[in-house]
Amino acid sequence: MTALPPALSGAVYDRGYRPYEGLRGGRPEARWALWRLSVRRALGLRRSWRQKVFPWSLLAIATIPAIVNVGVGYAARQSPEDFRDFSFITYREYVGVSTALLLFVALTAPDVVCPDRSQRVLPLLFSRPLTGADYVAAKVGAIAAIVFGFAFLPQVVLFVGQMFVTRDGALNYFTDHAEVLWQVPLAVVMLAVYYAAIGVALASLTDRRIVGGVAILGLALVTSGIAGIFEASAEDGTALAVINVLALPLALRDLIFLGHVSADSGLSGVSGGGVLAVTAYLVVLLSAVALLLHRYREVDL
Amino acid sequence: MQPTPTVSPPPAPVGAPILRAADLTMTYPGGTTALAGFTVSVPPGSVGLVGANGAGKTTLFRLMLGLMEPTGGSLEVTGRPVASDPVGIRSRLGYMPEHDCLPLDQTAADIVATFGELAGLPARAARQRASDMLDLVGLDEARFRPVGGFSTGMRQRTKLAQALVADPQLVLLDEPTAGLDPLGREDMLDLVGRLAGFGISAILATHLLDDVQRVCEHVVMIDRGRLVLAGPIDRLMQTTGVMRVEVGGRPASGQALVDALAGRGIGASLADEHTVEVDTSEQGDAAFDAVRDLTADLGLRLYALSTRHRSLDDVFMQEARR
């Protein structure tokens, strides 16, 4: 009798348990993994299509002004001189599409932290080589990175589009506007980190996503409303405009682009308004981080 | 930028205790003392950590995971002092909580792979091992379903898979059979019992002594923060053995045998007129020989002779009352 060749005889193997002998990281790798997990969650990746609709719609909406600006610029290339310098939105103004970004933070910041507490995932997370500071860094970093991306990518579209539709030539446009290459990223980073820290800090106070989202939007509405009342009663601006905490990054944006607080800011006309804005920005940001570190300093099993 | 994984920390010395505590004390800020002068050395293998609710089991787990510092004493886990690297020690530990702790909207494969990455494994290796671990715990066909639709038993298996995914030296299992039906409990205990064969030590915290007796080689009994008893289960049960002897052939035959055994220094008591319970904990096999010889010498008829090992419940109750 001829034995069947191995390929035809077949065999069942019990693979059993195989030890892992490969590379193994520590805290940095764990922090990086948690950051990626949080980014995926906020963007709806590996989740149902319903979870993807909002973030990607927001990116599309945030890009519309850039597309319109570039489109009009292209259409006006052969137009009379008056239309050639048409500008739908400036780079400085584009940093301030903060309402859409704020809405994004209000929806995603609670989504990346509240379930960890309500579904009691935190004990499992902290049984890995992670500290409370690592957790805070990963969560705030994830939201900040997405906000940065959503605020920065449309600016890239605007810059590159304008380069190619300008009649002065791409290189001339690039050299004439080279300063925005550092102004935009810096202003967007300050906005993204600030919104992310405040959003995650407020969301960390509750187990319920809806409550976290309402708290973030409520803070924006209430503080801007109160600040608006003071600004309306002051002729030359008022230091109390800093109460509008979510507008502080826009004051810093003005300092970056203009070197001073812009005329449409509530701090315009206030002596030392720029310093006041920077101080208030840092106080709020550090308070949010301190709150987060306190909330995640230890966890029950 | 993605960090570059480093080489894994050195493994524990072969045969080193998986848990060594010396005068370990933990008093919470409110004044509650969860552990008081707890001293124990536990060899590798499957170990049952037994105690009632509030005995200090969870506090011991928190200390082992480096989640808080003891107020006194020292603690080594897998041969490494926890105090020297309380965060790094977790990279070679797995933990399975008692309560629900899984993100319900994620699939089992995603969850287990994520916790592999969080333990420091590269992403590809984590996904491969997640697949292997879910296969091992019997969830290979359900791996791409959201955990929210899982039964209690399936969730417990997922929790065990995430504890094992990074190939830990030691897994801490907190009430792994809680909430399971009898079949699910059997399956879970079977899985836990196989861990030692994989080279993974396990500490099984429970108040179900039957579970410990089924799958563990060693037991650590704890009551109100103090060590009650620790040692190999076989020895604990043998040293508390009782031999039951039924004799006859004449009136008061039982009392005659008790008196004769006392003459040889063997403890015995009368259960009824013809039944004697002989303590074999001190003389072991010699007690059996003495019963045989004395029965013949006294002219008694030996109707029955059986040994009855005390259960862990008996041991715990006896030691806890001291």
Interface residues (C-beta under 8 A of the other chain):
Chain A: R15 G16 Y17 R18 P19 Y20 G22 L23 R24 G25 G26 R27 P28 E29 A30 W32 A33 L34 R36 L37 R46 R47 P115 D116 Q119 R120 V121 P123 L124 L125 F126 S127 R128 P129 L130 T131 E298 V299 L301
Chain B: Q2 P3 T4 P5 T6 V7 S8 P9 T58 F61 R62 L65 L67 M68 V87 G88 R90 S91 L93 G94 Y95 P97 H99 D100 C101 L102 P103 L104 D105 Q106 D110 T114 F115 E117 L118 A119 G120 L121 P122 A123 A125 R129 D132 D135 L136 Q162 A166 D167 D174 R194 G197 F198 G199
